[in-house]
Amino acid sequence: MSNSLAQVQDILTRLPELMGNSLNILTQLSKYLFLILIMLFALEDYTYFGKRTEEKKRKVIRKQISIIYLFTILAFILIFLNTGSIVSLGTMLGICVFYFVTLHGYRLLYGKASMLLVNDMLMLLAIGFVMISRLDPDEGMKQFVIASAAVVIAFIIPVIVRKLSILSKLTWLYAVVGIMALSVVLVLATVSGGAKLSITIGGISFQFSELVKITLVFFMASKLSHDTSFKSVVVTSVVAALHVMILVLSTDLGTALVFFVAYLVIVYVATRRPLYPLVGMLGGSFAAVIAYHLFAHVRKRVEAWKNPFLVYDTSGYQIAQGLFAIGAGGWFGTGLFHGRPETIPVASKDFIFAAICEEFGGVFAMCLILVCMSMFLLIVNISMELRKNTFYKLVAIGLGAEYAFQVFLTIGGVTKFIPMTGITLPLVSYGGSSVMSTIILIAIIQGLYILREDEGVEIEKKKIRR
C-alpha cells in the first residue's frame, strides 16, 4: 500500500514534466477562455438593468453563476496540473460548495436580495482564490476558510439591518467602539511595513481598522441624519479627525485616507454644502504635506513613486517588479504558471493586481475593474433610492465610497498612478480581516437593498389604495 501511494505521489509530482508540451498548449488556450469568461461576466453586469422582465434578469444571473463555476474549475485544474498537488482539487471542490451555499443561502433567506451583488462578490472572490492559491496554496486555503466564516456571519446581517431601527440611535457607541479598537492597535501592535496594522491573538492576526471602516460610517451617518447644523458637523468632524489621528500615530496612512474620503462624501451628501468638503480637502492636503515631512516611510514611498528604477535596490524594488509584471503580461497575459509573480514582494496582498495583469493579462484586469465599478454603482443606486431613511442612505453612500476609494488606491499604487499606500484590493487580495469586513459590508448593503424593496412595495400599496 505504501509503495502504491509513493508511486502515485511521484506521478503527481512529475505531472507537469509528463504532460510536457500538452500542458503548455492547454495553458495558452485557457488564458483566452479566462478572458472570454470575464468579458462576458462584466458585460452581463452592465446589461442587467436594461432587462425589462424578471425572467430576463434571472437569465443574466444564471449566466454569471455558470461563469463563476467554470472559471474556478478550469483555473484549479490548471493549478493541479502544474503542481501535482491533490489538495488543489480538494480546495476547488470546497470553493464550489461555498458558492452553492452562498447563492442558495441568500435565495432562501432573503427572496428580495440582490443576486447581482452576490455574483459580483463571488466573482471577485473567485479571482482572488485562484491567484492566491497559485502563489501560495496555504494562503489560498486560509482565504477560503475565512471567506466561508464571513459569509455565515453575513447571512444574519440583512435581517438585523432590516428589523433593528435602534441602529440609527447608537451614535456614540459606534464612536467609542471605533476609537477604542484603533487605540488598542496603536498601543499593542507591532510595526509591519512601517505601520502598526494589526494585533495577534492566539496566532491569529486582527486588523481592527477594517471593522472601524464600518463603525465610523455608522457614526457619521447616525449623527448627520438627525442634525446637519454647523455644530453637528463640527462634532462629527472632531470625532472623525480623532479616528484619523490615531491611524496617523500608527502610521497607517492608507486607511486614514480611506476614512477621510468617507467623511468628505458623507458630510457633503448630508448637508449639500460644497464648502464643507472643500475646507476638508484643503485641510487634508495640508496634513499630507506634514505627513511627508514627519514620516520617513512616506518619503520613501513618494521617492519610489517618482522614479522606482532610481531606487530599485531599496524602496523602489516592489513597484518596479510590479511594473515589470504588468509589462510582461501584455494584453492577454502569460497564462497561469507561465509568469513570475512570485518575484513581486507581498504579491498576494498589496500587489495582487500586478500578478493578475501578468498571468491573466491587461484586458482581463480592465474587466476586473469594470466588475468593481459595477458593484460600486449598484451601491450608489441603492443609496439614491433610499428616500425615506436618511441614516441608511448615508450608510450606503459612505460604505460605497470606502469600497471604491480602496480599489482606486490599490490599483493606482500598483500602476504608479499614485504613491503606494499599502491598501489591499477588496475581496481579491489575501487578508482575513479585509475579506471578512468587505463581505460584512456587502451584507449590510444587501440589507439596505431589501429595505429599499420593502419601501417600493409600500409605495405601490399606497398607490393602489388611492
Secondary structure as GFF3:
##gff-version 3
##sequence-region A 1 466
A	DSSP	alpha_helix	2	13	.	.	.	ID=ss1
A	DSSP	alpha_helix	15	19	.	.	.	ID=ss2
A	DSSP	alpha_helix	21	47	.	.	.	ID=ss3
A	DSSP	three_ten_helix	48	50	.	.	.	ID=ss4
A	DSSP	alpha_helix	54	83	.	.	.	ID=ss5
A	DSSP	alpha_helix	86	109	.	.	.	ID=ss6
A	DSSP	alpha_helix	115	135	.	.	.	ID=ss7
A	DSSP	alpha_helix	137	154	.	.	.	ID=ss8
A	DSSP	alpha_helix	157	163	.	.	.	ID=ss9
A	DSSP	three_ten_helix	165	169	.	.	.	ID=ss10
A	DSSP	alpha_helix	171	188	.	.	.	ID=ss11
A	DSSP	beta_strand	191	192	.	.	.	ID=ss12
A	DSSP	beta_strand	195	196	.	.	.	ID=ss13
A	DSSP	beta_strand	199	201	.	.	.	ID=ss14
A	DSSP	beta_strand	204	206	.	.	.	ID=ss15
A	DSSP	alpha_helix	208	226	.	.	.	ID=ss16
A	DSSP	alpha_helix	230	249	.	.	.	ID=ss17
A	DSSP	alpha_helix	253	271	.	.	.	ID=ss18
A	DSSP	alpha_helix	275	294	.	.	.	ID=ss19
A	DSSP	alpha_helix	296	306	.	.	.	ID=ss20
A	DSSP	alpha_helix	317	329	.	.	.	ID=ss21
A	DSSP	three_ten_helix	341	343	.	.	.	ID=ss22
A	DSSP	alpha_helix	352	360	.	.	.	ID=ss23
A	DSSP	alpha_helix	362	385	.	.	.	ID=ss24
A	DSSP	alpha_helix	390	414	.	.	.	ID=ss25
A	DSSP	alpha_helix	432	465	.	.	.	ID=ss26
###
